[in-house]
Amino acid sequence: MAIEKIAHVAESGALLGVASREDIHARGLWHNTFHCWVVTRELGRPLIHFQLRSSEKTDFPDLFDITAAGHIAADEAVEDGVREIEEELGLSLNLAELAPLGIIHDEISLPGFIDRERAHVYLYQATQLALEEYSLQQQEVAGVASAEFHAFFELCTKRVEHIHINGFYETPTGRKVFRKRIGLSDMVPHEAAYWEQVAIRIRKELMA
């Protein structure tokens, strides 16, 4: 298997070199990533979508996360990250359909794993998109779920500790629906500042 090469950048974004994905995380090197959040509307209410990471994932298995996201390879531009949406969710989009929300610096530090991302964050507002329409890359994504955006905003800004989500996960015998009560401990441990900024920037875009 080819070793994934990722650009190592300064916190400002200046290119410093190239390293393997393993080295990037072992040494805690800054790198660019692509994040896309999907929001739909139901009876006028905005719903935000999450992916449930596969139990096969090395990093953060079985946790809820950004709708679609991924690393930017060393030979790619940030805009090429739009491929992650189709790869993970089977949803073919182009960059012009996404609203850019800017860059958010995000650090996750665990024993033997330091993830320092310059996350290039985008929003896709879908006029009609049911969860059932996603075609999941099962090695990466075990399921998807949605929550009312207002509840998500309050969770990210620490006004509440839990929210309710509805979704499905894949099983060998088909899709199983669920309703869960989750908190940030059930999600990938992004920095508190990341969650807050994502919520604020998405709300601003939804109100535009």
N, C-alpha and C positions, 0 to 999 in steps of 0.2 A: 504494500500500500504506500502511495506517495505521501511524503511528509508535507503537511499543510504549512505553508509559509505565510506569515503575517507581517505587515509593516510595523516596525517599532517606531513610535513617534514621541515627541516631547508633549508635555501637557498642553502646550500651545498648538500642537498639531504639526510642527515641523518634523520632517522625516529624519530619522536618526539611523535606521538600518532595517534589516530583515531578520526575523527569527522564527523558529518553529512555534507552533501553538503551545506545545508543552513548555518550551523555554519562556514564552511570553508570560505564562501563568506561574511558572516556578520562580521567576525573577521579579514578577510584578511590574512588567513593562507596560507603558501606556500604548494603546492601540485603538484603531477605529472600529466601531460596530454600527450595524444598521438595526434600528428598532421601528417597527410599525404597529401602531395600535389601531384596531378596527372598532368603529362605533356605528351602530344601526339605530333605527327608531321604531318603537312599537307604540301605537296610539299616541304619537307625539313625544314619548319619553325616550331620551337617549339611553341606549344600552351599550356597555363596553364589553368587549370579548377578550377572553383569556385562553391561552393554551395550557393544557396539562402535560407536563413533560413526561416522556416515556420512562418507565422503570429501568430501561436499558441504558439510559444516559449515564455517563460517567459523572457529570456535574449536576447536582440538584435534581435527581430523579424524583418523580411523583409529586412535584410541586407545581403550582400555578405560576404563570409568567406572562410576559408580553405576548400579544397575539402572534406575532412572527418577528424573529430577530436572528442575527447571525454575525459572524466575523467577516471583515472585509479582507480578502486575500491580498497578498503583496502586489499582484499584477492587476488589481481591480481598482476602479474608482468607487467612492462611497455610493454613488448612484447605482452601481451594479448590485448593491445589496437588495434591490427590489426583487431579485430572483428568489429570495428567501420566502416570500409570500406564496409563490407558486410551489416551491419545493416542499414547504411544510404543510400548506393548507389547500393546495390545488386551485388557488385563486390567481388567475392571470391578470396582472395589472401593469400599467406603466407608470413611471415616476410622475407624469403630469397629472395623474388622478389623485396624488397624495398631497397633503398640505404639510410643508416643512415646519417643524416646531423648534428647530435649532439644536444645538449641541448641549448635552447634559453630561457632566463628569460624574462617573459612578465607580465607586471602589468597593469591592467585596474582599475581605481578608480573612482567610481561614488557614489552619495549619497546613503547610505545603501547597497552598493555592492562594494566589493574590491576583485578583482580576481588576485591572485599572482600565476602564473604558472611556473613550470619548464617543459617547452614544449619539449618533445622528438620528434624531427622533422624528417620525412622520405620523400623520393621522390619515386614515382612510375612512371617509363617511360614506357608507353604503346606503343607497336608497331602499333596496330590497335585498336582504341576505339573511337567510335562516341558517342556524347552526348546522342543520342537517345537510346543507349544500357543500360544506367543506369536505374535501377528499384528503385525508390525513396521511402524512409520511410517518408510518407507524413506528419506525425505528427512532424517530425523534419526538413525535407527538402522540400521546395516548388518548387525548380527548380535547374537547373545547367546552367553554362555559361562558355565560354572560351574567352581568349584574347591572342594576340601574346605575347610571353614571353618577347620579347625586350621592348614592350610598358609597360608591368607590371614592369619590372626592372626599367625603367625610372620613373614610378609612385612612386615606393617604395623608390627610391633614390632622389626624389623630383626634377627631371629634367623636369617633366611635371605634370600638375594638373589633367588631365583627360585622359582616354583611352576608346576605343570602345570595347564592348563585344557583343557576340552573344550567344543566348541560348534559353531555353524554361522554362516555368513554368506550373505546373499542374493546371487544372481547373476542375470543375465538368463535363464539356463536353469534356474533353480531353486536350492534350498538346497544348499550344500556344507559337509560336516562337516569339522572340524579338531581337532587336538590340538596345543597349543603350550606352550612353556616361556617364561614371561614374568616380568619384574621390574617394579618401580615405574616404570621408564623407559618402559614400554609402556602406561602408564596416564596419565590426565590428571594434571598436576603439582600436585595438592593439597598443602597443607603437610604436613610429616611429622607434626605434631601432630594434624591432621585424621585421617589414616590410623590413627594410634595410638588416638585416642579412639573412632573408629568401631568398630575391632576390639574394644576393651575393653567398650564399651557393648553391642555385639551379643552378645558372649560372656556378659556378665552376664544379659542377657535370655534367652538360650538355656538358661542354667543355673537360671533362676527356677522 
